[in-house]
Amino acid sequence: LVTRAGNLFTTHTGVAAGFDRFAPALFGQYLGRYAEQKLGITLQDLLALGRANPADSSEPFNMAYLAIRGSGSANGVSRLHGKVSRRLFMPLFPRWPEEEVPIGHVTNGVHTPTWDSASADELWTQNCGKNRWIGTADSLEQDIRRVSDATLWQFRISASKSLVEYARERLSRDLAATGAPPEEVEAARHLFDPNTLTLGFARRFATYKRPNLLLHDPQRLLGLLANAQRPVQLIIAGKAHPADQAGQALIREWTSFIRRPEVRPHAIFLSDYDMLLTEHLVQGVDVWINTPRRPWEACGTSGMKVLVNGGINLSELDGWWAEAYTPEIGWALGDGQEHGDEPAWDAAEAEALYDLLEHDVIPEFYARDGRDIPTAWVARMRNSMASLTPRFSADRTVREYTEQHYLPGAANYRERA
């Protein structure tokens, strides 16, 4: 614990089950000699550092407890996650009020130049300068707000075309690799329309992320997708952990739905989810959907990646979106409260999601002016790009870590040393 003053612990899970725990006997088998010969303490003293009750010889060793006790400061990765973390670590601070448990937060951000498309880079460069992500980004919001509706909408049409071309090529290649009939492979090369509203949902298929909330009522979803006047197209991608049978079952539900002949023209599932696929999706989708069960999403960053590209978020009020959302920049799902895993609440939120799409999202996309520009949509897009892109970038995140933790921690360690 000599280095404690200079150590920072960043916790990344919103549930206690996410902390690694080890049985005392197993811990002693592998670390008993290390404790006594290298650290010069007893095994029991080492075990005590990872227990809520150091005197309880049966309590497992909790790695997160060790991290808290061995660090001069600790943080969660979003404002809501900081609050959740204070609740999770209350056992280490008996009789402390929950709000005073010493765990703060630094909200995650994304490395914007990694995720912006070539056309997005050109748009931001023309209006904000080539070095826009270097420094404090103070003028970015004002600069991007000056971009005209026509320029922003043309930028989005170009992004949609690129995504549709990529999705066609990737899907036809996937089908050919799995031995699909030639006519099915050829049909995939003509799927989707760049002028149609495109929804994207891509992430790890874990049950707490509720990837099948959108599939709660398949017929209602199909009705939204296949509307002749205001069609919608949906791109799903993701993978489940090899040991996660429930996550794999959720993927099978989606693929079964998408294989229905009446659904095929409107929805696709892209396999082998990786960073390249993510890059294309976040650059081209109109709306990024995220439906985790609050408050289990510590932060989430996939929705941050669409910001620089003009995509708009429709997300549960969890993780980063709980602090980012305002009505003029996107759409929110949920009431901002915790409801556990109640099936009735999941059903209610699924209905709310369909209502949001049917009555707000889809009509706004298709409400055009005389130049065929959806002015309300473009205004929302501009607000999202201007106010959120700098705020949820790695620039801001690293600056906050440096100012709030790294510099003070270094000073504290030097003083301790």
C-alpha positions as a Markdown table, in Angstrom:
| # | Residue | x | y | z |
|---|---|---|---|---|
| 1 | Leu | 0.0 | 0.0 | 0.0 |
| 2 | Val | 3.0 | 2.3 | -0.3 |
| 3 | Thr | 1.8 | 3.4 | -3.7 |
| 4 | Arg | -1.8 | 3.9 | -2.7 |
| 5 | Ala | -1.7 | 7.7 | -2.8 |
| 6 | Gly | -0.8 | 7.5 | -6.5 |
| 7 | Asn | -3.2 | 4.7 | -7.6 |
| 8 | Leu | -6.5 | 5.3 | -9.4 |
| 9 | Phe | -9.1 | 2.5 | -9.6 |
| 10 | Thr | -11.6 | 2.8 | -12.5 |
| 11 | Thr | -14.5 | 0.4 | -12.1 |
| 12 | His | -16.3 | -0.7 | -15.3 |
| 13 | Thr | -19.3 | -2.8 | -14.2 |
| 14 | Gly | -22.7 | -1.9 | -12.9 |
| 15 | Val | -23.4 | -5.2 | -11.1 |
| 16 | Ala | -21.7 | -6.8 | -8.2 |
| 17 | Ala | -21.6 | -10.1 | -10.1 |
| 18 | Gly | -19.0 | -8.4 | -12.4 |
| 19 | Phe | -16.4 | -8.4 | -9.7 |
| 20 | Asp | -14.0 | -11.4 | -9.7 |
| 21 | Arg | -14.1 | -13.4 | -6.5 |
| 22 | Phe | -11.9 | -16.2 | -5.4 |
| 23 | Ala | -12.4 | -18.9 | -2.7 |
| 24 | Pro | -10.0 | -18.5 | 0.3 |
| 25 | Ala | -8.5 | -22.0 | -0.2 |
| 26 | Leu | -7.8 | -21.3 | -3.9 |
| 27 | Phe | -6.3 | -17.9 | -3.1 |
| 28 | Gly | -4.1 | -19.4 | -0.5 |
| 29 | Gln | -2.9 | -22.2 | -2.8 |
| 30 | Tyr | -1.5 | -19.7 | -5.4 |
| 31 | Leu | -0.7 | -16.6 | -3.3 |
| 32 | Gly | 0.0 | -17.9 | 0.2 |
| 33 | Arg | 3.8 | -18.2 | -0.4 |
| 34 | Tyr | 3.8 | -14.8 | -2.3 |
| 35 | Ala | 2.2 | -13.0 | 0.6 |
| 36 | Glu | 4.7 | -14.4 | 3.2 |
| 37 | Gln | 7.9 | -14.4 | 1.2 |
| 38 | Lys | 7.5 | -11.4 | -1.2 |
| 39 | Leu | 5.1 | -9.1 | 0.7 |
| 40 | Gly | 6.2 | -10.0 | 4.2 |
| 41 | Ile | 2.6 | -10.4 | 5.5 |
| 42 | Thr | 0.4 | -13.3 | 6.5 |
| 43 | Leu | -2.0 | -14.8 | 4.0 |
| 44 | Gln | -4.9 | -13.7 | 6.3 |
| 45 | Asp | -3.7 | -10.1 | 6.1 |
| 46 | Leu | -3.7 | -10.3 | 2.3 |
| 47 | Leu | -7.1 | -11.9 | 2.3 |
| 48 | Ala | -8.4 | -9.1 | 4.6 |
| 49 | Leu | -7.7 | -6.5 | 1.9 |
| 50 | Gly | -10.3 | -8.2 | -0.4 |
| 51 | Arg | -13.1 | -8.7 | 2.1 |
| 52 | Ala | -15.9 | -6.5 | 3.3 |
| 53 | Asn | -15.5 | -8.2 | 6.7 |
| 54 | Pro | -11.8 | -8.9 | 7.3 |
| 55 | Ala | -12.6 | -11.1 | 10.2 |
| 56 | Asp | -14.8 | -13.5 | 8.2 |
| 57 | Ser | -12.5 | -16.4 | 7.2 |
| 58 | Ser | -15.1 | -17.8 | 4.8 |
| 59 | Glu | -15.7 | -14.7 | 2.8 |
| 60 | Pro | -14.2 | -14.9 | -0.8 |
| 61 | Phe | -11.5 | -12.6 | -1.9 |
| 62 | Asn | -13.0 | -9.7 | -4.0 |
| 63 | Met | -10.6 | -8.1 | -6.5 |
| 64 | Ala | -12.6 | -4.9 | -6.6 |
| 65 | Tyr | -12.4 | -4.5 | -2.8 |
| 66 | Leu | -8.6 | -4.9 | -3.1 |
| 67 | Ala | -8.5 | -2.2 | -5.8 |
| 68 | Ile | -10.5 | 0.2 | -3.6 |
| 69 | Arg | -8.3 | -0.4 | -0.6 |
| 70 | Gly | -5.2 | 0.0 | -2.7 |
| 71 | Ser | -6.1 | 3.2 | -4.5 |
| 72 | Gly | -6.1 | 6.8 | -3.4 |
| 73 | Ser | -9.1 | 7.6 | -5.6 |
| 74 | Ala | -11.8 | 5.6 | -7.5 |
| 75 | Asn | -14.2 | 6.4 | -10.3 |
| 76 | Gly | -17.1 | 5.0 | -12.3 |
| 77 | Val | -17.4 | 5.6 | -16.1 |
| 78 | Ser | -20.5 | 7.7 | -16.3 |
| 79 | Arg | -22.4 | 9.9 | -13.9 |
| 80 | Leu | -25.1 | 7.3 | -13.2 |
| 81 | His | -22.4 | 4.6 | -12.9 |
| 82 | Gly | -20.7 | 6.6 | -10.2 |
| 83 | Lys | -23.9 | 6.6 | -8.3 |
| 84 | Val | -24.4 | 2.8 | -8.8 |
| 85 | Ser | -20.8 | 2.2 | -7.8 |
| 86 | Arg | -21.2 | 4.1 | -4.5 |
| 87 | Arg | -24.1 | 1.8 | -3.8 |
| 88 | Leu | -22.1 | -1.3 | -4.7 |
| 89 | Phe | -19.1 | -0.4 | -2.5 |
| 90 | Met | -21.1 | 0.7 | 0.6 |
| 91 | Pro | -20.1 | -2.5 | 2.5 |
| 92 | Leu | -16.5 | -1.1 | 2.6 |
| 93 | Phe | -17.7 | 2.2 | 4.2 |
| 94 | Pro | -20.0 | 1.2 | 7.0 |
| 95 | Arg | -22.1 | 4.0 | 8.5 |
| 96 | Trp | -21.2 | 6.4 | 5.6 |
| 97 | Pro | -24.1 | 8.0 | 3.8 |
| 98 | Glu | -24.3 | 6.5 | 0.3 |
| 99 | Glu | -23.7 | 9.8 | -1.4 |
| 100 | Glu | -20.5 | 10.3 | 0.5 |
| 101 | Val | -18.9 | 7.0 | -0.4 |
| 102 | Pro | -15.6 | 8.3 | -2.1 |
| 103 | Ile | -16.2 | 7.2 | -5.7 |
| 104 | Gly | -16.6 | 9.8 | -8.4 |
| 105 | His | -17.0 | 9.5 | -12.1 |
| 106 | Val | -15.3 | 10.3 | -15.4 |
| 107 | Thr | -17.7 | 9.6 | -18.3 |
| 108 | Asn | -16.1 | 7.6 | -21.2 |
| 109 | Gly | -15.5 | 9.2 | -24.6 |
| 110 | Val | -14.6 | 7.9 | -28.0 |
| 111 | His | -11.5 | 8.6 | -30.1 |
| 112 | Thr | -13.4 | 10.6 | -32.7 |
| 113 | Pro | -10.9 | 10.4 | -35.6 |
| 114 | Thr | -11.1 | 6.6 | -35.5 |
| 115 | Trp | -14.9 | 6.6 | -36.1 |
| 116 | Asp | -15.6 | 9.5 | -38.4 |
| 117 | Ser | -16.2 | 8.7 | -42.1 |
| 118 | Ala | -14.1 | 10.3 | -44.9 |
| 119 | Ser | -17.1 | 12.6 | -45.7 |
| 120 | Ala | -17.5 | 13.4 | -42.0 |
| 121 | Asp | -13.9 | 14.3 | -41.7 |
| 122 | Glu | -14.2 | 16.6 | -44.7 |
| 123 | Leu | -17.3 | 18.3 | -43.3 |
| 124 | Trp | -15.7 | 18.9 | -39.9 |
| 125 | Thr | -12.4 | 20.0 | -41.4 |
| 126 | Gln | -14.0 | 22.5 | -43.7 |
| 127 | Asn | -16.0 | 24.1 | -40.9 |
| 128 | Cys | -13.8 | 23.5 | -37.8 |
| 129 | Gly | -10.3 | 23.1 | -39.1 |
| 130 | Lys | -7.9 | 20.1 | -39.4 |
| 131 | Asn | -6.7 | 20.3 | -35.8 |
| 132 | Arg | -10.2 | 20.4 | -34.3 |
| 133 | Trp | -9.7 | 17.5 | -32.0 |
| 134 | Ile | -6.4 | 18.9 | -30.6 |
| 135 | Gly | -6.9 | 21.2 | -27.6 |
| 136 | Thr | -10.1 | 22.1 | -25.8 |
| 137 | Ala | -12.5 | 22.1 | -28.7 |
| 138 | Asp | -14.1 | 25.3 | -27.4 |
| 139 | Ser | -15.3 | 26.6 | -30.8 |
| 140 | Leu | -16.5 | 23.3 | -32.3 |
| 141 | Glu | -20.1 | 23.8 | -31.3 |
| 142 | Gln | -20.5 | 27.2 | -32.7 |
| 143 | Asp | -18.6 | 26.2 | -35.9 |
| 144 | Ile | -20.8 | 23.2 | -36.7 |
| 145 | Arg | -24.0 | 25.1 | -36.0 |
| 146 | Arg | -23.2 | 27.4 | -38.9 |
| 147 | Val | -23.4 | 24.5 | -41.5 |
| 148 | Ser | -26.5 | 24.9 | -43.7 |
| 149 | Asp | -29.4 | 22.4 | -43.9 |
| 150 | Ala | -28.6 | 21.6 | -47.5 |
| 151 | Thr | -25.0 | 20.7 | -46.7 |
| 152 | Leu | -25.8 | 18.6 | -43.7 |
| 153 | Trp | -28.5 | 16.7 | -45.6 |
| 154 | Gln | -26.3 | 16.0 | -48.6 |
| 155 | Phe | -23.7 | 14.7 | -46.1 |
| 156 | Arg | -26.2 | 12.3 | -44.6 |
| 157 | Ile | -27.4 | 11.1 | -48.1 |
| 158 | Ser | -23.8 | 10.3 | -49.0 |
| 159 | Ala | -23.3 | 8.4 | -45.7 |
| 160 | Ser | -26.5 | 6.4 | -46.3 |
| 161 | Lys | -25.4 | 5.4 | -49.8 |
| 162 | Ser | -22.0 | 4.2 | -48.5 |
| 163 | Leu | -23.7 | 2.1 | -45.8 |
| 164 | Val | -26.2 | 0.5 | -48.2 |
| 165 | Glu | -23.4 | -0.4 | -50.6 |
| 166 | Tyr | -21.3 | -1.9 | -47.8 |
| 167 | Ala | -24.3 | -3.8 | -46.3 |
| 168 | Arg | -25.2 | -5.3 | -49.7 |
| 169 | Glu | -21.6 | -6.5 | -50.4 |
| 170 | Arg | -21.1 | -7.9 | -46.9 |
| 171 | Leu | -24.5 | -9.7 | -46.8 |
| 172 | Ser | -24.0 | -11.2 | -50.3 |
| 173 | Arg | -20.5 | -12.4 | -49.2 |
| 174 | Asp | -21.9 | -13.9 | -46.0 |
| 175 | Leu | -24.7 | -15.7 | -47.8 |
| 176 | Ala | -22.3 | -17.1 | -50.5 |
| 177 | Ala | -19.9 | -18.3 | -47.7 |
| 178 | Thr | -22.8 | -20.2 | -46.1 |
| 179 | Gly | -23.9 | -21.9 | -49.3 |
| 180 | Ala | -27.0 | -19.9 | -50.0 |
| 181 | Pro | -28.7 | -20.3 | -53.4 |
| 182 | Pro | -27.2 | -18.0 | -56.1 |
| 183 | Glu | -30.6 | -16.2 | -56.5 |
| 184 | Glu | -30.6 | -15.3 | -52.8 |
| 185 | Val | -27.0 | -14.0 | -53.0 |
| 186 | Glu | -27.9 | -11.9 | -56.1 |
| 187 | Ala | -31.0 | -10.5 | -54.3 |
| 188 | Ala | -28.8 | -9.4 | -51.4 |
| 189 | Arg | -26.9 | -7.1 | -53.8 |
| 190 | His | -30.1 | -5.1 | -54.4 |
| 191 | Leu | -31.4 | -4.8 | -50.9 |
| 192 | Phe | -32.2 | -1.5 | -49.2 |
| 193 | Asp | -32.6 | 2.0 | -50.4 |
| 194 | Pro | -30.3 | 4.9 | -49.3 |
| 195 | Asn | -33.3 | 7.2 | -49.1 |
| 196 | Thr | -35.1 | 5.0 | -46.6 |
| 197 | Leu | -34.8 | 5.6 | -42.8 |
| 198 | Thr | -32.1 | 3.2 | -41.5 |
| 199 | Leu | -32.0 | 2.0 | -37.9 |
| 200 | Gly | -28.9 | 0.4 | -36.5 |
| 201 | Phe | -28.5 | -2.0 | -33.5 |
| 202 | Ala | -25.1 | -3.6 | -33.1 |
| 203 | Arg | -23.4 | -4.8 | -29.9 |
| 204 | Arg | -22.6 | -7.9 | -27.8 |
| 205 | Phe | -25.8 | -9.9 | -27.4 |
| 206 | Ala | -26.1 | -10.1 | -23.6 |
| 207 | Thr | -29.4 | -10.5 | -21.9 |
| 208 | Tyr | -29.1 | -7.2 | -19.8 |
| 209 | Lys | -28.7 | -5.3 | -23.1 |
| 210 | Arg | -32.1 | -6.5 | -24.1 |
| 211 | Pro | -31.2 | -6.9 | -27.8 |
| 212 | Asn | -34.7 | -8.4 | -28.5 |
| 213 | Leu | -36.7 | -5.6 | -27.0 |
| 214 | Leu | -37.4 | -4.3 | -30.6 |
| 215 | Leu | -38.6 | -7.8 | -31.4 |
| 216 | His | -41.1 | -8.0 | -28.6 |
| 217 | Asp | -44.1 | -7.7 | -31.0 |
| 218 | Pro | -42.8 | -9.0 | -34.4 |
| 219 | Gln | -46.0 | -8.1 | -36.3 |
| 220 | Arg | -45.9 | -4.5 | -35.1 |
| 221 | Leu | -42.2 | -4.2 | -35.9 |
| 222 | Leu | -43.0 | -5.6 | -39.4 |
| 223 | Gly | -45.8 | -3.1 | -39.8 |
| 224 | Leu | -43.3 | -0.2 | -39.1 |
| 225 | Leu | -40.7 | -1.6 | -41.5 |
| 226 | Ala | -43.0 | -2.4 | -44.4 |
| 227 | Asn | -45.0 | 0.8 | -44.4 |
| 228 | Ala | -45.3 | 1.7 | -48.1 |
| 229 | Gln | -45.5 | 5.5 | -47.5 |
| 230 | Arg | -42.8 | 5.7 | -44.8 |
| 231 | Pro | -40.6 | 2.5 | -45.0 |
| 232 | Val | -37.9 | 1.7 | -42.5 |
| 233 | Gln | -34.9 | -0.6 | -42.9 |
| 234 | Leu | -33.1 | -2.2 | -40.0 |
| 235 | Ile | -29.5 | -3.5 | -39.7 |
| 236 | Ile | -28.7 | -5.8 | -36.8 |
| 237 | Ala | -25.3 | -7.1 | -36.0 |
| 238 | Gly | -23.6 | -8.6 | -32.9 |
| 239 | Lys | -22.2 | -11.7 | -31.3 |
| 240 | Ala | -22.6 | -13.6 | -28.1 |
| 241 | His | -20.0 | -15.1 | -25.8 |
| 242 | Pro | -19.4 | -18.7 | -26.7 |
| 243 | Ala | -20.6 | -19.7 | -23.2 |
| 244 | Asp | -23.6 | -17.4 | -23.3 |
| 245 | Gln | -26.4 | -19.7 | -24.4 |
| 246 | Ala | -29.1 | -17.1 | -23.6 |
| 247 | Gly | -27.3 | -14.5 | -25.8 |
| 248 | Gln | -27.0 | -17.0 | -28.7 |
| 249 | Ala | -30.7 | -17.8 | -28.4 |
| 250 | Leu | -31.4 | -14.1 | -28.8 |
| 251 | Ile | -29.4 | -14.0 | -32.1 |
| 252 | Arg | -31.4 | -17.0 | -33.3 |
| 253 | Glu | -34.6 | -15.2 | -32.7 |
| 254 | Trp | -33.5 | -12.3 | -34.9 |
| 255 | Thr | -32.2 | -14.5 | -37.7 |
| 256 | Ser | -35.5 | -16.5 | -37.6 |
| 257 | Phe | -37.5 | -13.2 | -37.9 |
| 258 | Ile | -35.3 | -11.8 | -40.7 |
| 259 | Arg | -35.6 | -15.1 | -42.7 |
| 260 | Arg | -39.3 | -14.6 | -43.1 |
| 261 | Pro | -40.0 | -13.7 | -46.8 |
| 262 | Glu | -42.1 | -10.6 | -45.9 |
| 263 | Val | -39.2 | -9.3 | -43.6 |
| 264 | Arg | -36.3 | -9.9 | -45.9 |
| 265 | Pro | -36.5 | -6.7 | -47.9 |
| 266 | His | -36.5 | -4.6 | -44.7 |
| 267 | Ala | -34.0 | -6.1 | -42.2 |
| 268 | Ile | -30.7 | -7.8 | -42.3 |
| 269 | Phe | -28.4 | -9.5 | -39.8 |
| 270 | Leu | -24.7 | -9.1 | -40.4 |
| 271 | Ser | -22.5 | -11.8 | -38.8 |
| 272 | Asp | -18.9 | -11.7 | -37.6 |
| 273 | Tyr | -19.4 | -8.5 | -35.7 |
| 274 | Asp | -16.1 | -6.6 | -35.5 |
| 275 | Met | -14.6 | -3.1 | -35.5 |
| 276 | Leu | -14.7 | -2.8 | -39.2 |
| 277 | Leu | -18.4 | -3.6 | -39.3 |
| 278 | Thr | -19.0 | -1.2 | -36.4 |
| 279 | Glu | -17.2 | 1.5 | -38.3 |
| 280 | His | -19.4 | 1.2 | -41.3 |
| 281 | Leu | -22.6 | 1.1 | -39.2 |
| 282 | Val | -21.9 | 4.1 | -37.0 |
| 283 | Gln | -20.9 | 6.1 | -40.1 |
| 284 | Gly | -24.1 | 5.4 | -42.0 |
| 285 | Val | -27.1 | 4.7 | -39.8 |
| 286 | Asp | -29.7 | 7.4 | -39.3 |
| 287 | Val | -30.7 | 6.3 | -35.8 |
| 288 | Trp | -28.7 | 4.2 | -33.3 |
| 289 | Ile | -30.9 | 2.2 | -30.9 |
| 290 | Asn | -29.8 | 1.0 | -27.5 |
| 291 | Thr | -32.0 | -0.8 | -25.1 |
| 292 | Pro | -30.1 | -1.9 | -21.9 |
| 293 | Arg | -31.8 | -2.6 | -18.6 |
| 294 | Arg | -31.1 | 0.4 | -16.4 |
| 295 | Pro | -28.8 | 0.7 | -14.5 |
| 296 | Trp | -26.7 | -2.2 | -15.8 |
| 297 | Glu | -25.0 | -0.3 | -18.7 |
| 298 | Ala | -22.0 | 1.3 | -17.0 |
| 299 | Cys | -21.5 | 3.8 | -19.8 |
| 300 | Gly | -21.7 | 2.3 | -23.3 |
| 301 | Thr | -19.8 | 4.0 | -26.1 |
| 302 | Ser | -21.4 | 2.7 | -29.4 |
| 303 | Gly | -23.9 | 5.6 | -29.5 |
| 304 | Met | -21.1 | 8.1 | -29.0 |
| 305 | Lys | -19.6 | 6.9 | -32.3 |
| 306 | Val | -22.5 | 8.0 | -34.4 |
| 307 | Leu | -22.4 | 11.6 | -33.2 |
| 308 | Val | -19.6 | 12.8 | -35.4 |
| 309 | Asn | -21.3 | 11.2 | -38.4 |
| 310 | Gly | -24.6 | 12.8 | -37.9 |
| 311 | Gly | -26.4 | 9.8 | -36.5 |
| 312 | Ile | -29.1 | 10.3 | -33.8 |
| 313 | Asn | -29.5 | 8.2 | -30.7 |
| 314 | Leu | -32.7 | 6.6 | -29.4 |
| 315 | Ser | -31.6 | 5.0 | -26.2 |
| 316 | Glu | -32.7 | 3.9 | -22.7 |
| 317 | Leu | -31.9 | 6.5 | -20.1 |
| 318 | Asp | -28.9 | 4.5 | -18.9 |
| 319 | Gly | -25.1 | 4.9 | -19.0 |
| 320 | Trp | -23.9 | 8.0 | -20.9 |
| 321 | Trp | -27.3 | 8.7 | -22.4 |
| 322 | Ala | -28.7 | 9.4 | -19.0 |
| 323 | Glu | -26.5 | 12.5 | -18.8 |
| 324 | Ala | -26.4 | 13.4 | -22.5 |
| 325 | Tyr | -30.1 | 13.3 | -23.4 |
| 326 | Thr | -32.2 | 16.4 | -24.0 |
| 327 | Pro | -35.3 | 16.5 | -26.2 |
| 328 | Glu | -33.8 | 18.4 | -29.0 |
| 329 | Ile | -30.8 | 16.0 | -29.7 |
| 330 | Gly | -32.4 | 12.6 | -29.7 |
| 331 | Trp | -35.0 | 10.3 | -28.2 |
| 332 | Ala | -35.2 | 8.7 | -24.7 |
| 333 | Leu | -36.7 | 5.4 | -23.6 |
| 334 | Gly | -37.7 | 4.7 | -20.0 |
| 335 | Asp | -38.6 | 6.8 | -17.1 |
| 336 | Gly | -35.1 | 7.2 | -15.6 |
| 337 | Gln | -35.9 | 4.7 | -12.8 |
| 338 | Glu | -34.8 | 1.2 | -12.0 |
| 339 | His | -37.3 | -1.7 | -12.5 |
| 340 | Gly | -35.1 | -4.8 | -12.3 |
| 341 | Asp | -35.9 | -7.5 | -14.8 |
| 342 | Glu | -39.7 | -7.3 | -14.6 |
| 343 | Pro | -41.2 | -8.8 | -17.8 |
| 344 | Ala | -44.1 | -6.4 | -17.5 |
| 345 | Trp | -41.8 | -3.4 | -17.6 |
| 346 | Asp | -39.9 | -4.9 | -20.5 |
| 347 | Ala | -43.2 | -5.2 | -22.4 |
| 348 | Ala | -44.2 | -1.6 | -21.5 |
| 349 | Glu | -40.9 | -0.3 | -22.8 |
| 350 | Ala | -41.1 | -2.3 | -26.0 |
| 351 | Glu | -44.5 | -0.7 | -26.6 |
| 352 | Ala | -43.0 | 2.7 | -25.8 |
| 353 | Leu | -40.2 | 2.0 | -28.3 |
| 354 | Tyr | -42.7 | 1.2 | -31.1 |
| 355 | Asp | -44.7 | 4.3 | -30.2 |
| 356 | Leu | -41.6 | 6.5 | -30.4 |
| 357 | Leu | -40.7 | 5.2 | -33.8 |
| 358 | Glu | -44.2 | 5.4 | -35.2 |
| 359 | His | -45.2 | 8.8 | -33.9 |
| 360 | Asp | -41.9 | 10.7 | -33.6 |
| 361 | Val | -38.9 | 9.3 | -35.3 |
| 362 | Ile | -40.4 | 8.1 | -38.6 |
| 363 | Pro | -42.7 | 11.1 | -39.2 |
| 364 | Glu | -39.8 | 13.5 | -38.5 |
| 365 | Phe | -37.6 | 11.8 | -41.0 |
| 366 | Tyr | -40.2 | 11.9 | -43.8 |
| 367 | Ala | -41.5 | 15.4 | -43.2 |
| 368 | Arg | -39.8 | 17.3 | -46.1 |
| 369 | Asp | -39.8 | 20.9 | -47.2 |
| 370 | Gly | -39.8 | 22.2 | -50.8 |
| 371 | Arg | -36.2 | 21.1 | -51.3 |
| 372 | Asp | -36.9 | 17.6 | -50.0 |
| 373 | Ile | -35.0 | 18.3 | -46.8 |
| 374 | Pro | -36.4 | 17.1 | -43.4 |
| 375 | Thr | -35.7 | 20.4 | -41.6 |
| 376 | Ala | -36.7 | 19.2 | -38.1 |
| 377 | Trp | -34.5 | 16.1 | -38.5 |
| 378 | Val | -31.6 | 18.1 | -39.8 |
| 379 | Ala | -32.0 | 20.5 | -36.8 |
| 380 | Arg | -31.9 | 17.6 | -34.4 |
| 381 | Met | -28.9 | 16.2 | -36.2 |
| 382 | Arg | -27.1 | 19.5 | -36.0 |
| 383 | Asn | -27.9 | 19.9 | -32.3 |
| 384 | Ser | -26.6 | 16.4 | -31.6 |
| 385 | Met | -23.4 | 16.9 | -33.6 |
| 386 | Ala | -22.6 | 20.3 | -32.1 |
| 387 | Ser | -23.4 | 19.7 | -28.4 |
| 388 | Leu | -22.5 | 16.1 | -28.0 |
| 389 | Thr | -19.5 | 15.3 | -30.2 |
| 390 | Pro | -16.9 | 17.3 | -28.3 |
| 391 | Arg | -18.5 | 16.4 | -25.0 |
| 392 | Phe | -18.2 | 12.7 | -25.5 |
| 393 | Ser | -14.8 | 12.5 | -27.1 |
| 394 | Ala | -11.7 | 11.0 | -25.7 |
| 395 | Asp | -10.2 | 14.5 | -25.7 |
| 396 | Arg | -12.6 | 15.5 | -22.9 |
| 397 | Thr | -12.2 | 12.2 | -21.1 |
| 398 | Val | -8.4 | 12.2 | -21.0 |
| 399 | Arg | -8.4 | 15.9 | -20.0 |
| 400 | Glu | -10.7 | 15.1 | -17.0 |
| 401 | Tyr | -8.6 | 12.1 | -15.9 |
| 402 | Thr | -5.5 | 14.3 | -16.1 |
| 403 | Glu | -6.9 | 17.2 | -14.2 |
| 404 | Gln | -8.9 | 15.3 | -11.6 |
| 405 | His | -6.8 | 12.2 | -11.1 |
| 406 | Tyr | -3.4 | 11.9 | -12.8 |
| 407 | Leu | -1.8 | 15.2 | -11.8 |
| 408 | Pro | -3.2 | 15.1 | -8.2 |
| 409 | Gly | -2.3 | 11.4 | -7.9 |
| 410 | Ala | 1.3 | 12.1 | -9.1 |
| 411 | Ala | 1.7 | 14.9 | -6.6 |
| 412 | Asn | 0.3 | 12.8 | -3.8 |
| 413 | Tyr | 2.6 | 9.9 | -4.6 |
| 414 | Arg | 5.6 | 12.2 | -4.7 |
| 415 | Glu | 4.7 | 13.6 | -1.3 |
| 416 | Arg | 4.1 | 10.1 | 0.1 |
| 417 | Ala | 7.4 | 8.9 | -1.3 |
